[in-house]
Structures are given as structure tokens and as C-alpha cells.
């Protein structure tokens, strides 16, 4: 227990140390009128004017066009891998598998139906997957910044910035420098970085084993920093070459959380009221802390006959990390859209696995993915303001923007999109023979495996319950559709809302304006998040992890 508390305290201290400077730096990145020389060179290549303000619809079309081009490029790399340099002798991906992989990495999901060390060569890993880890994360941050501009601007005809400028600045000024420093730290902890193929080594038992090398540190750092999650190896962050020690494990958790927990500071600075950022951070932090506490309790208490007999729920856990570090990693990776794992979530206790699903079902707002966590929490903040305004009979306003029928309709569609994808996808998989064929466990745990898969895909998380055979045409196609829709439909709705807010005139605060920076609002916001999720997902959770916990 003291180990659990100690690592949590160290993590919180590290996050607190960088919160203010990093948040202020990111605010300057997106408000500075200056362009770096390397950025101007990129704009000339792309033939875009970075100072040309775009309406929300043009911003969205630029984003969708860039993402579609990325998808086609990654699909082509996967389908042509056999003919590429540094392919390590691996064959091409089949069409359904290439589609799933391309969608997965473009959508910042990084769901992997394949074993990385047995399917993806070094060029595909570097030029395809690692590049998407950067740009898909940058897309999420760009959307969040566009929504912030919607609150800040007044009567601008729906103009929310320039997508190409936001994308470039995020990559060049934020993700690349942080990834460079983080990769050096990972190298110092023992994470490998080379271009080696399979190397024969002698095992302790006297046998021989072939171990794949590769550019792991450079991909591992952006996998965590960009809340992506796809592992170089099949064991992901449980593999000793990706995550060799307790220190590297804690550092990777720090990388997962640092940008999502810092963006509220950027938000507060950009809207001109740091208290608003503290309120959003408070709601995010409270939900994350509860998830950490519940999963840690579930795993360390080890409810069930097998953990009791074994003296602990260590099945599927790395002895290098233990229960507390595995629980902290699980809560952080499912509270964000990361999907990286240092323990097999299928082996979590029933209540522990249920909490990981629930944190994803929240919409991954605790603290959420880079960018997506912030705009997801802001959408729920609008709901909280709307409900509070109705209770006191006043027109709801948030940060000087009125919330009318059209605004709340966009928010409602945003909230309903992912539950629709999760529940319909799970129902089809359970009902159709092609979906049933991939389920290895009978009863409630089998339902949990399918429910977890579609929850992970639609929320762009990428982690999985390992018992589901997902590398089939049915699951590759269905989960690909869930990932694509779960990423870009919410983005379209967020940008449409940003455009509406930017077109509005800012309304000055009055005595009747709901204070959205006080602890009371933080409590209302957290309650809204829990109630929205509870009303939607508790019935299906009661058929899966809840009934399994009680059995």
C-alpha cells in the first residue's frame, strides 16, 4: 500500500512541476503571430497560407482531407510492406487488416489485431505508424484549440483559426521537442533504439531465443506522449524492451498524463480566466483519482477464489511492476485515449476490468486524450451549465456564449455518438455468427470482451481484453468503422459548435451568470459525467463485469 501511495505522490509532484510552465508555453504557441523558419518552409511545400483564417466548415474539410490522405498512405504502406526496405521478411497485411490498422493509427486509436514483432517491419513502424502517432495527436490538440477560439472570439463569422498552422505548430513546437527529450530519458532507462533484425540470444534455461530489435524508444515516447498506445511489441508496455524498469514505467505514465492534465491551464490562459482552467482540471483530476483508487483496491484486494488461493491477483501482471503500478497504469491509459498496457486487462479482476471500461465510457475525459479530453470535458461543461440554467430559470451561458437549442443539439449528438457505436457494435457482434466465433469465454466475461473491444474502438483508446480473437475480417471491419466514426463524427460536431460560438457576440457576465470556476460547478460537472454514462451503460455493464463480480 505504501508503494502505491509513494508512486502516486511522485507522479503528482512531477505533473504539478510542469503544469504551469508547459500550459503557458502551449498557450503562447497557439496565440503567437510569428512562424518559425521550418514552419514557413512546410507551408510553402503544402502551398497554404497559415495566416488565412478558416471558417469551421473549411477547418473541418482540411482536417478530413489530411486524415484521408494519411489513411490512404498508411494503407498503401501496409499493403506493400513486402516490397519495402527493412521489411524484415514480413508479408503484406491483408485488405481488412490493413484497413483496420490504417484507420486505427489515423484515428489516434492504435488498436492492434496483429503482433508487432511478427508483422510490422521497421519502415512501416517508423514511416507509417510513428508518423501517425505525431499527426493524429496534433489533430486532437488542434480541434481543442479551435473550440477555445470559439469561446474567445466574438462575431467572427464562424472563423476558428487555420488547421494547417495549428497542426504544424503542435508537431514542431510541442510534440517533437518533448518526444526528443523523452526518448533520451527512455534510452537512459534501457529502452532499445536500433535497426537490428532478429538476434539470437541464450536464455537462462539454456535454450536459444530470437529477439527483434528496432527503433523502439522513439516510437514508445510518442506512443505515450500523444496518447496513442500502439506497442512496438505485442506485449506493449509490459515488454522489457519497451518498459524495462519501475522508473521507466512511472515515466511512461507521466508522459501519458502530462499534456491532457496541462491543457486545462492552456484553456484558462487563452480564455483570459485561469480559474476556468482550474475548474476543468479539478473535475478531470477527481475522476482520474477515483479510478486509480478503485482499480488499485480491486487488484490489491484480489476478490475471487483464484487470487485468494494464489495470494494476489498477479495473473497477467508483470512482477517488475506489481499490482499497484499495474493499476495506476491501467487507470491512466483508459482514462486517456492511450490504450498502452503494462498488464493484460483481460486478467484484471472483474471489478477492476469494469472500472477500466467505465473510465473509457466516460468519453475518456479523466483527463482524456491529447486535445480530445479537453474538448470532451468542455462539451460536458456545456451540459452542466444548460441543466443548471434550466433549474433556476435563466438562459444558460458559458464563458459569455449563450447555449440555445442549436448549440445543445450539437452537444447532445456528440454525447450520443459513442454510446450508439458501442452498443450497436456489441449487439451485432454478439448476435452474428462471425462475431460469436471470436469470443473465447462463455457467459458474462465473453460479453465483457466484446463490450471492451467496441468501447475501446469507439472511444479511440486501443487497449483490449486479450481473450477476444479480433484479427478476423468481421472484427477488423466492424472495429475499423467504430474507430473512424468515433473519431471524426465528434470532431465535426465540436468544430460546428466552435463555429457557432465564434459567430456569437460575447455576453458580459451579470449577477445571474452561473459561476463556472467554483468547487460547486466542479461537483456538478463530475456528476453530469457520471450520470450521463450511468444512464447509458449501466444496463450492459450489469450483464458483464457487474454480474461477473457477483458470481
Secondary structure, DSSP 8 states (H G I E B T S, - for coil): -HHHHHHHHHHHHHHHHHHHHHHHHHHHHHH-----HHHHHHHHHHT--TT--EEHHHHHHHHHHHHHHHHHHHHHHHHTGGGSTT-TT-----HHHHHHHHHHHHTT----SS-HHHH--HHIIIIIIIHHHHHHHHHHHHHHHHHHHHHH--SSTTEEE-HHHHHHHIIIIIIHHHHHHHHHHHHHHT-------EEEEE-TTS-EEEEE--SHHHHHHHHHHTT----SSTTGGGSTTTS-SHHHHHHHHHHHHHHHHHHHHHHHHHTT-HHHHHHHHHHHHHHHHHHHHHHHHHHHHT-SHHHHHHTS--TTB-TTTHHHHHHHHHHHHHHTT----SB-GGGS-HHHHHHHHHHHHTTSTTTTSTTHHHHHHHHHHHHHHHHHHHHHTS--EETTEE--HHHHHHHHHHHHHHHHHHHHHHHHHHHSHHHHTTB-S-THHHHHHHHHHHHHHHTT-----TTB---SHHHHHHHHHHHHHHHHHHHHHHHHHHHHHHHS------TTS--SSSHHHHHHHHHHHHHHHHHHHHHHHHHTHHHHHH-
